[in-house]
Amino acid sequence: MSTEFLPHILAYSASYLSPILVPIIGWVLPIATFSFLLVYIERDDVA
């Protein structure tokens, strides 16, 4: 692989980027979204 101009972390990012992004998109993003929505709809001063 001819990627001497790229840093080592960018040259092989595809091999470990998917196992990192799948749990983030599948667990962390929905937890953050639903917790924000729960806090938002349970507030007294929504409007």
N, C-alpha and C positions, 0 to 999 in steps of 0.2 A: 504494500500500500504506500503510495507516494504522497504522504501528508507530513513532510518534514516542516512545512511552514505553519502547520497548525499545532497548537499545544496538545499534549498527550491526552488531556481530558476531553478535548473536542474531537480528536481523531477517532476515538472509540466510544463516543457518546451513545450511539444507537444500541450498543449491547446492554447497557444498564439503564437507559433512560425509560424504557417501557416498564420494567418492574418498579420503578419509582413513581411514574406518573399514574399507573393504573390504580394503586391504592389511594393516591391523592384525589383523583377524579372520582373514584368509586366510594370513598369513605369520608375524606376530610371535607371536600367541597359540599356534599349534601348535608353533613353535620353542621357546618358553618352556616349554610343557607337556611336550614330549618330552625336552627337556634336563633338566628337573627329574626326570622319571621315570627317565631313564637314570642320573643321579647317584644317585637313591634306590635303584634296584635293584642298582647296582654297589657299594653300601656294604657293609662287612663286618658292621656291627651294625645290621641292619634291625629286629630285634625289640627 
